[in-house]
Amino acid sequence: MKADETRRKIVIAADHLFYEQGFENASFADIAQAVEISRGNFYYHFKTKDAVLAAVIEYRLDERKTMLRLWELEEDNPANRIKNFINILIANQTKIMAFGCPVGTLCSELAKLDHALKPEASGLFTLFAEWLEQQFAELGCGDQASDLAMHLLMRSQGVASLANTFQDAEFVRREVEAMYKWLDQQCPPKRPM
Amino acid sequence: MKADETRRKIVIAADHLFYEQGFENASFADIAQAVEISRGNFYYHFKTKDAVLAAVIEYRLDERKTMLRLWELEEDNPANRIKNFINILIANQTKIMAFGCPVGTLCSELAKLDHALKPEASGLFTLFAEWLEQQFAELGCGDQASDLAMHLLMRSQGVASLANTFQDAEFVRREVEAMYKWLDQQCPPKRPM
């Protein structure tokens, strides 16, 4: 493997392990084992687990930004873009039931660790909040756009949290339907003048 | 200190440490240090950190059950009892901003650790879900009571999660107001026949 390819594989393996086992719980050795490289090769790329975390957060930001950009390209209607966001709960349901929301659980863990990279992890939430605000603004929600974005992000977090605890697919389906309905209420169909 | 008093102090110290630093991150030594007892005395009460966790979950259940019972005694109106639940977000706002929801963050961490006590920790959520369902049933919400209980629990979790990330007191206040308004819509005032 070339050096940059190895680095990328480490980051992707760490991304999965931090999500599925927690940042504190997943060790350097776990990550090296998942990538099947020597400790020496690992240390060539990352000297500390915090450096891996910083790279994982950067990777997640890039990956989410690309996804949001794709939604913008594929869909003209901002309400449908917001529905894409809501549908993450369905598309990733199995993983969310097993491990919660990757963003929310990382932010929560770093807060308890009082970790220096907590603000960087929060940037993942900020990315979604600002993107949602932009969509609500395009829907014509004016100065309510920011509050509506935070409200929807809140509901998405709440559903992910309880889905993880109760493993109840029917609850997730019901709450996604409720979010759709709520969204429709925020953007009543335009009437002719 | 008598033995049962020491045990209780260990559990309360562990409760705080697991909440503020995370279960995985808080060590036996941290707990012993917080209670200011020897390791020998600690081991007399608890042989493993999992045994401490089981005792902490039991303690939290007792403590929450007592709180809910008190709300029932103090308040006849089930809508006002539900408002007490919503108000946890205000009453405990400082701690929630710093460390998230004690129940949600513990369940999330134990899920990632694939911990044997995850079902016991989920019991804390079940306690609140069933209690809220009972209040909605008393409000006359009939077969909607269970879904409404889960919806409110979901919103409470979502607000706690984003409060922890964004440290935004105005967001918490706004969402608590929205929950009040939502609650009023679930229990329209009874009209004379």
Interface residues (C-beta under 8 A of the other chain):
Chain A: E20 Q21 G22 E24 N25 A98 F99 G100 G104 T105 C107 S108 E109 A111 K112 L113 S122 F125 D147 M150 H151 L153 M154 R155 S156 Q157 G158 V159 S161 L162 N164 T165 F166 F171 R174 E175 A178
Chain B: E20 Q21 G22 E24 N25 A98 F99 G100 G104 T105 C107 S108 E109 A111 K112 L113 S122 F125 D147 M150 H151 L153 M154 R155 S156 Q157 G158 V159 S161 L162 N164 T165 F166 F171 R174 E175 A178
